[in-house]
Structure formats: structure tokens, C-alpha cells
Amino acid sequence: MKKRTERKMSEHDLTLLLSLVVGCACGLAAVLLKSTVEWIQHGVGLLCSGTGWHFLYLVLPGVGMLLAMLFVRYIVKDNIGHGVTKVLLAVSKNESKIRPHNMWSSIAASSVTIGFGGSVGAEAPIVYTGAAIGSNIARWTHLSYKNMTILLGCGAAGAVAGIFKAPLAGVLFTLEILLFNISMSSILPLLISTVSATVISYIFFGTDPVFRSSLSPFAMVNIPFYLVLGLACSLVSVYFTRTTLWIEDKVKGIKSQSARWIFSAICLGILIFLFPPLFGEGYGDVNTLLSGNCPEYEGMAFFRKVFGANWAVPVFFILVLIFKVFSMSFTNAGGGVGGTFGPTLFVGAIAGFVTARAINLIFAGTDFTVPEQNFVLVGMAGCMAGVMQSPMTAIFLIAEISGGYELLIPLIITATISFGFTRMVEPYSIYTKRIAKRGELLTHDSDQAVLTLLKTNELIESNFTPVAIDDTLGSLVKAVSESQRNIFPVLDNHGRFQGYVSLADIRRDMFKKDEYDKLHVFNYMKSAPEYVYVDEKMDSVMRKFEKTDAWNLPVVDANRVYVGFVSKSKIFSAYRDQLKLVSHE
């Protein structure tokens, strides 16, 4: 099959054809995920409302988390959470290869989690699913690394396009977040994939935007308030990112998986009892806000007594915004499978609504008002630009999913302000912060990206002849005659690296046979200027070469046991080869 394909079609043309296949498959996957979630949610609604057992709304999210946890633990037997981060790691650490089960496992686990009311989104799981579809189709057709990476990106782009009916946003998502070195020739398969995925979504769900909005025309006089909204979204974005990672780390510090689930399920149930908008994705409330209305909940009566009729609503929704981050984190840390994409849109909508309502209350009694539904829409873009560090994706996704292109100027203003100020405080997105700390993040800097892809343990040269520190010169000369290298590592009895001897250092004495038994290795040994560790990141290795001006450095393990040497020439050669692989031209 491979040879026949290579004879009849170039790899570039095959990639274009497969991008269409990947797009259609991702569109169908998005349809399957949305339909399954809606079907489960419908059943949950009938169970809770039809029987009058409203308390089940507090219990069922924990049940969904438990089902997802058991599914992942006993059937999948792999960690499938945080889908976008997993895709980034696949590109940087696993040659763009994703396990085949990810083409369906994330759909199954997230459907149960979200359908039962887990406070997470379906977008990250579908991105992981789409990327897995692209990666595995590329592997089955024996594509090269660079084209496998392109098809992986096609899968992720098609997944975003399919779930949101937003082809342009799918392309921008892949360019801004996933693929670090894309060229113009590689954009074509991305476009093919997103358009085909969107068409599939249109066939099943129609062409109406995902969010129904009742927008007012853009007014220049509101520009200062969109600037204020951008600053508010920046604050929310920093809070969202840092709090999410902190809570997940704390909950995952509970060693027992069952204890984590119990703790998270109880906390999630309490939060949903106090703030019902936290149940599920929350897109129903977002649509209500976009229509110019405000959702009503029984709990608001308490806030009206405390804060008054006017300020009760913004205070209530500020608390919803704050605790949405907690409910999402408890859902994921407790065993559920879902993403932060949807919750980001939710808190952005709430931030926009609260900002607009506060402005209108401040200017109450005057003829001036701002359109709250416009601010809801723009707030979604502002928080997405800050949390995900992807302003272009935020601007065009929100415009596409709402038909709100008439608000393009406010979208750009708010997203830019939010992104800029968030970036000053938090240089990494919620997807990249953890892996950036581990030095495993690919960036749009080609030099840094190639260094990230290089693995130290694959560049170690081990054909050096070791000698003991107390060996005689005669033994050392014998080692020289048997070796093809001019460096000789000096080891102790436990194999630990002590230093090295170079051929140049013994050249003047190696023909003095009368000195063979008088001189020893320790008379010639030099200490290494630096050590390189087996699992050390390549950018750290390169800094050591620059600092020491050495041409070779010894490689040791954590116990300083000698492994081999790594040379600057070997790294440069591997760098050139890797640069050719990642180049998409």
C-alpha cells in the first residue's frame, strides 16, 4: 500500500487529500460528542424534573465524574485529561504521535462528565480527539514527521470548526496555540479540514450560529468602556489560570483516587446548590444573557435582601464567576474529563455582563446606558484572549459563533487589552504553563522549538574507552592503541566519572617506555568543566557549552555514573537535521 501510494501521489498531494478525510472525520466526531452530551443532559433533566427530585442536580455531577474515572482507570488505562496540553506534548515530545484510543476515549469520558452536569467544556476533549484522528491517519499512511504534524493540526482545527461551526477560528486556533512553525503552503490543508468539518456540522445541526445574540449597533461612545472591559477580562484571566492550576495541584495531592473523587464531588455539589449556573457547561445562561435578559434563580432573593434589588444581580454573578473556576477544577481533579475552553467562554460572558450592569447602575438616572448583550459577547473574547493567550482566535471565534462581526472593533479592542495586560503578568497560557516550566514547550521561535525537540539521550556517544584513576601510563597507552577517540573518561571502582585524559596531554610521554610504570592516569587527569545529565533539556546543555567553551562534555546519571559524552558537533548536526524535519516548506 505504501509503495503504491508513493508511486502515484506525492506526499504533499496525499496530505491535501487526507486533510479532507480528517476534516470530515472530525466533523462527525464533533457531531457525535454534541449529540451524546445533549442526549444525556435530556435524560438527566427528565430524571430530575419529571420525578420532582431536584436534589439529584447536586448528586449527578459526582456520578458522572465517577463513571468517567472508572472508565479511564479500568478501560482506557491512560491519562486523557487536559486535551490541548496533551496535544502540545505530543508535538514536542512524541513526534506528533497520539495513541489510537484517543480517537474515541475522550468523547466517551467527556460525554458522561458533561452530560451529568460536570462544570467543564467539551472543546478540549474534541480537540484531543481530532488531533488523534489526524495523527493516526498520518501514521497509517506513513507520512513524514512534518506532514504528520500538519495532519495533527488539521484534526485539531477541524475539531474546533466542527464543534463551533467556525472554520476560520479553527485555523487560527491551530496557528496560535498548536503549530509552532507553519508556512503558507501548510495553511491549505488546515483550510480544507476546517471547511469540511464545518459543512458536516451544518448538515446535522443547521447553519445557525452556536450562540443566539440580540446585539445593538456599535457606538463609538462606548469605546472607553470596552477598554475597561479589557482590563477586567485581564484580571479574570490571571485569576482563572492561576487558581485553576493551584486547585488541581492541591486536589491531586490527595493520594487516594477515591478520596479525591469524594472530596471533589461533595465540593461540586455544594457549589451547584449555592449557585445553580455552575451546573454543566452553562451555555444556556450565556444564551439568555446574549438575548438581553438576565437568568433568575431562587438564591437571588437572599442577595436582594443584603445588597438591594439593583446590585444583587451583579454581586450574584461575580460569585458565579469566582466559583466557576472552583467547580471546573473540582470536576477535572475529581476524575471527570473536560476542558477549560467552555468555562473560559462562560466566565468571559459573566465578566462582560457584570461590567455592563455595573456601568449602567453607576450611570442610573441619566440617559446613558451600554448594551449588556454586546458586553457579554465581547467579554467572551476578552477572557479567551487572556486565558488561552490567543487573541486572533478569540476575536474571530466569537464573531463566527454569534454572527457578531458588527462588533469587530470592540472585539479587537477588548481582546488586545486583555491579552496584553495578561501577558505582562502571566507569560504562559493555561495550556502551556506547566509544560513550559518543564522545558517541553514548543514556541514560534524556530531555534527554541528545534532545541526542545532534540533529546539529550539520543545524542550521547558511548564509544569512548574508560580508564581507572590509578592505571599506569602503560595501561593508558594500551587503551589509546585500542580506541578510535582522543578522549578517555576516568572512572572510579563504581563507574562514577572522575575526570578525563586527552591524547594531547600524554603525547609527549607516551613513547617513554621507561615511564610506563612510574606515571599514572591521575598525573594527566583533568576535571570536566561541566556535567550533562541524561535527561537534561537541550537548551540547558547548550548553555553549558556556551559557558565553558568546551567541545565535548561528559554525560552522567543522577548518581554521577558515567554514560558517555555529548559533543557540540553532534548537536549541530542533529540540529540541522531536525530543522529540515520541522520546516514546512
C-alpha positions, 0 to 999 in steps of 0.5 A: 500500500505504501509503495503504491501510494508513493508511486502515484501521489506525492506526499504533499498531494496525499496530505491535501487529500487526507486533510479532507478525510480528517476534516470530515472525520472530525466533523462527525466526531464533533457531531457525535460528542454534541449529540451524546452530551445533549442526549444525556443532559435530556435524560438527566433533566427528565430524571430530575424534573419529571420525578420532582427530585431536584436534589439529584442536580447536586448528586449527578455531577459526582456520578458522572465524574465517577463513571468517567474515572472508572472508565479511564482507570479500568478501560482506557488505562491512560491519562486523557485529561487536559486535551490541548496540553496533551496535544502540545506534548505530543508535538514536542515530545512524541513526534506528533504521535497520539495513541489510537484510543484517543480517537474515541476515549475522550468523547466517551469520558467527556460525554458522561462528565458533561452530560451529568452536569460536570462544570467543564467544556467539551472543546478540549476533549474534541480537540484531543480527539481530532488531533488523534484522528489526524495523527493516526491517519498520518501514521497509517499512511506513513507520512513524514514527521512534518506532514504528520504534524500538519495532519495533527493540526488539521484534526485539531482545527477541524475539531474546533470548526466542527464543534463551533461551526467556525472554520476560520477560528479553527485555523487560527486556533491551530496557528496560535496555540498548536503549530509552532512553525507553519508556512503558507503552503501548510495553511491549505490543508488546515483550510480544507479540514476546517471547511469540511468539518464545518459543512458536516456540522451544518448538515446535522445541526443547521447553519445557525450560529452556536450562540443566539445574540440580540446585539445593538449597533456599535457606538463609538461612545462606548469605546472607553468602556470596552477598554475597561472591559479589557482590563477586567477580562485581564484580571479574570484571566490571571485569576482563572489560570492561576487558581485553576492550576493551584486547585488541581495541584492541591486536589491531586495531592490527595493520594487516594483516587477515591478520596479525591473523587469524594472530596471533589464531588461533595465540593461540586455539589455544594457549589451547584446548590449555592449557585445553580449556573455552575451546573454543566457547561452553562451555555444556556445562561450565556444564551439568555444573557446574549438575548438581553435578559438576565437568568433568575434563580431562587438564591437571588432573593437572599442577595436582594435582601443584603445588597438591594434589588439593583446590585444583587444581580451583579454581586450574584454573578461575580460569585458565579464567576469566582466559583466557576473556576472552583467547580471546573477544577473540582470536576477535572481533579475529581476524575471527570474529563473536560476542558477549560475552553467552555468555562473560559467562554462562560466566565468571559460572558459573566465578566462582560455582563457584570461590567455592563450592569455595573456601568449602567447602575453607576450611570442610573438616572441619566440617559446613558446606558451600554448594551449588556448583550454586546458586553457579554459577547465581547467579554467572551473574547476578552477572557479567551484572549487572556486565558488561552493567550490567543487573541486572533482566535478569540476575536474571530471565534466569537464573531463566527459563533454569534454572527457578531462581526458588527462588533469587530472593533470592540472585539479587537479592542477588548481582546488586545487589552486583555491579552496584553495586560495578561501577558505582562503578568502571566507569560504562559497560557493555561495550556502551556504553563506547566509544560513550559516550566518543564522545558517541553514547550514548543514556541514560534521561535524556530531555534527554541522549538528545534532545541526542545525537540532534540533529546539529550539521550539520543545524542550521547556517544558511548564509544569512548574507552574508560580508564581507572584513576590509578592505571599506569601510563602503560595501561593508558597507552594500551587503551589509546592503541585500542580506541578510535577517540582522543578522549578517555573518561576516568572512572572510579571502582563504581563507574562514577566519572572522575575526570578525563585524559586527552591524547594531547596531554600524554603525547609527549610521554607516551613513547617513554617506555621507561615511564610506563610504570612510574606515571599514572592516569591521575598525573594527566587527569583533568576535571570536566568543566561541566556535567550533562545529565541524561535527561537534561533539556537541550537548551540547558546543555547548550548553555553549558557549552556556551559557558565553558567553551568546551567541545565535548562534555561528559554525560552522567546519571543522577548518581554521577555514573558515567554514560558517555559524552555529548559533543557540540558537533553532534548537536549541530548536526542533529540540529540541522537535521531536525530543522529540515524535519520541522520546516514546512516548506 
